[in-house]
Amino acid sequence: MRLRLRRFPLTKAVPLAISRGSTSAVEHLLVVLEHDGITGCGETGGFDTGHRAYETTAIAAELEALAPCLVPMAPEPLQALEPLLAGLSPPARCGLDLALHDWWGQRLGQPLHRLWSLDPGACVATSVTLGLGEPAAVLARLERWWQQLPATRIKLKLGSPDGLAHDLALLETVAAALEQRRRATGVACELQVDANGGWTLDAARAMLEPLARAGVVLLEQPLAPQADAEADTAGFAALHPLCPLPLVADESCWDLADLLRQAPHVDGINIKLLKSGGLAEALLMARTARRLGLGVMMGCYSDAALLNGAAAQLLPLVNWPDLDSHLNLVDDPFSGLHLDADVLVPPSGAGLGISLRQEPC
């Protein structure tokens, strides 16, 4: 097995601001795995959740150090590689996991969702994201989304460093715009709120009534994630009995262990491949969450169509898709991830079903 890495830039058409800061561009890694005349590809990159952070350079170093160990091995059975993958950070493991799954699907000539017996017809609309900003700028971003696709599910970022008054103004502005669109078009838009850990417990409690009054359908990660698992769980446990809308854990839920710990205190989880370490853990988490009666969100960071195309293989298991990052890129080197109105369609090609439009620099 031969492993190669290529770095490539990703530039947002519209910078995204959340409670922890603003992002306009990132650098990601293309992970290329070659064996027996078949090439599998994965994507990974650095990210920061406030209590854990990974740099793309360090991820590349992990994979480069592992590459010699892979030379005498084969991509299947994947179980034989699990001890090697277990020692990697989640984003490094994700890049290799995706390349391995892409290789496997191509070897069998089938998309992953078909190999997992998932139904592409069960997919629902993806949300699109409105970052923090002044109300007029946020409304302009919303109009830009509506020019690009139907966008019937809107995710509003709150948790502003400027405080709850700013959050309330944004919430009121966006809710009014959605109601105006409903009256004009007859199409109702769903409003979700993601605070990205920007609220204290008291602030989150204070926001519950305004959120419900504005018709918000779910609240994602209102509290800052804690490195201590017991303290992290305690925050959700204190808020959940008071919350009149579904409460979803994102930065506080990385893997199956986190899911099981949070399950009694949340109504859903946000799975992101860079957090979970790839598709193997993500599939297990999605199936477990559904068995436990929890809603599943599938999210992204500043990801290109390769990462989001991999996540899209799981969309038949997802209640709340949130895979819009590639739609906000001006230099995405990948193709093959398509929309039907505002519903992402799991790629039908073998493996991940995503093609390289141009070789990354």
Disulfide bonds with the S-S distance in Angstrom:
none
